[in-house]
Amino acid sequence: MLDWTDRHCRYFLRQITHHTLLYTEMVTTGALLHRDPARFLRYHPMEHPLALQLGGSEPHELARCAALADEWGYDEINLNVGCPSDRVQSGRFGACLMAEPGLVAEGVAAMREATDRPVTLKHRIGIDERDSYAELTRFVETVAAAGCSTFIVHARKAWLQGLSPKENREVPPLDYPRVYRLKRDFPNLEIVINGGIGTLQQALSHLGQVDGAMIGRAAYQNPWMLADADRLIFGDDRSLPEPASVVMQMRDYVAAELSQGTPLHRITRHMLGLFQGIPGARAWRRHLSEHANRPGADWQTVLDALARVTQ
Ligand SMILES: Cc1cc2nc3c(=O)[nH]c(=O)nc-3n(C[C@H](O)[C@H](O)[C@H](O)COP(=O)(O)O)c2cc1C
């Protein structure tokens, strides 16, 4: 999620769940091809399984980026056809591409030529007035014919004019039955549902109808909600970690990052919600918010915050 998640966030979430597939934020083809690719592509091996999400529309550029993702060892390459921001529209990518299924199909075909790793798509159920079920199926059919077999569907349409990206995640109503219907009509495709999923129980109930569930905001704001994912969703009976032990598991990572000049708060900002619902959560959050961005902030700052939760 742009501006929210990054590699530090993913490393942290990986301490909570081993099996959940994690995605990068959208990285544009321009950023990868004309700027410093390592800045956008580097990650810790522990982050696997990990998908790189691309934003772009030029097939040859998408292909070059897919080849880069392949070299860097990403497990999946996902194309964003769901982001409605003005900046993205002016670059002719994101959700506006739902109006150009042929171009998306060309992009997918070019990416598949460049890598053997799965190429997947994230999109909406429609845009603007083009929101009929027939248009959605035409879109999916066209892109599937180019070799994409996994579709992550944000179960609400996007209005390309008049709504901010934030409003486009809240105002158009969620339509889960439409995504379920897509799965029924395309049983051979892997259909993953997204939008408004707040708990693992809700995710599980979607799994009765579709193949996967993607969780965005809830997992960021309350990362501990993922703690039971390995057991409930993936059938891994390893014992559940404690939130405090997850903090302690971050010690070596934090030390290594600090030694490379990463400021502490870049890592701890993703950890603020860890103790949500647990006594001391507010003191944890407050201590980190106030101290982690100070010069000299280090692992001791995290331990001091932790002491406030367990007091
Ligand atoms: C701050 C923010 C940034 C986002 N950035 C991306 C992005 O880079 N790529 C993407 O596919 N979706 C992005 N999204 C959308 C989410 O992935 C997701 O589709 C949407 O929030 C609905 O799911 P949720 O209710 O589980 O959050 C972003 C959402 C937020 C709140």
PDBQT file of the ligand as one rigid body, heavy atoms in Angstrom, charges set to zero:
ROOT
HETATM    1  C1  LIG A 401      -2.725   4.018   1.901  1.00  0.00    +0.000 C 
HETATM    2  C2  LIG A 401      -3.159   3.000   0.881  1.00  0.00    +0.000 A 
HETATM    3  C3  LIG A 401      -2.339   2.710  -0.179  1.00  0.00    +0.000 A 
HETATM    4  C4  LIG A 401      -2.713   1.739  -1.115  1.00  0.00    +0.000 A 
HETATM    5  N1  LIG A 401      -1.839   1.430  -2.126  1.00  0.00    +0.000 NA
HETATM    6  C5  LIG A 401      -2.143   0.404  -2.958  1.00  0.00    +0.000 A 
HETATM    7  C6  LIG A 401      -1.202  -0.068  -3.906  1.00  0.00    +0.000 A 
HETATM    8  O1  LIG A 401      -0.062   0.412  -3.991  1.00  0.00    +0.000 OA
HETATM    9  N2  LIG A 401      -1.581  -1.083  -4.718  1.00  0.00    +0.000 N 
HETATM   10  C7  LIG A 401      -2.812  -1.676  -4.629  1.00  0.00    +0.000 A 
HETATM   11  O2  LIG A 401      -3.113  -2.613  -5.370  1.00  0.00    +0.000 OA
HETATM   12  N3  LIG A 401      -3.723  -1.256  -3.743  1.00  0.00    +0.000 NA
HETATM   13  C8  LIG A 401      -3.411  -0.241  -2.905  1.00  0.00    +0.000 A 
HETATM   14  N4  LIG A 401      -4.316   0.151  -1.963  1.00  0.00    +0.000 N 
HETATM   15  C9  LIG A 401      -5.651  -0.494  -1.947  1.00  0.00    +0.000 C 
HETATM   16  C10 LIG A 401      -5.637  -1.739  -1.078  1.00  0.00    +0.000 C 
HETATM   17  O3  LIG A 401      -4.719  -2.683  -1.585  1.00  0.00    +0.000 OA
HETATM   18  C11 LIG A 401      -7.008  -2.401  -1.046  1.00  0.00    +0.000 C 
HETATM   19  O4  LIG A 401      -7.381  -2.773  -2.352  1.00  0.00    +0.000 OA
HETATM   20  C12 LIG A 401      -8.096  -1.492  -0.490  1.00  0.00    +0.000 C 
HETATM   21  O5  LIG A 401      -7.640  -0.751   0.617  1.00  0.00    +0.000 OA
HETATM   22  C13 LIG A 401      -9.308  -2.323  -0.084  1.00  0.00    +0.000 C 
HETATM   23  O6  LIG A 401      -8.933  -3.384   0.758  1.00  0.00    +0.000 OA
HETATM   24  P1  LIG A 401      -8.974  -3.273   2.383  1.00  0.00    +0.000 P 
HETATM   25  O7  LIG A 401     -10.392  -2.859   2.730  1.00  0.00    +0.000 OA
HETATM   26  O8  LIG A 401      -8.623  -4.625   2.870  1.00  0.00    +0.000 OA
HETATM   27  O9  LIG A 401      -7.996  -2.192   2.761  1.00  0.00    +0.000 OA
HETATM   28  C14 LIG A 401      -3.962   1.090  -1.010  1.00  0.00    +0.000 A 
HETATM   29  C15 LIG A 401      -4.784   1.378   0.089  1.00  0.00    +0.000 A 
HETATM   30  C16 LIG A 401      -4.382   2.309   1.037  1.00  0.00    +0.000 A 
HETATM   31  C17 LIG A 401      -5.285   2.577   2.223  1.00  0.00    +0.000 C 
ENDROOT
TORSDOF 0
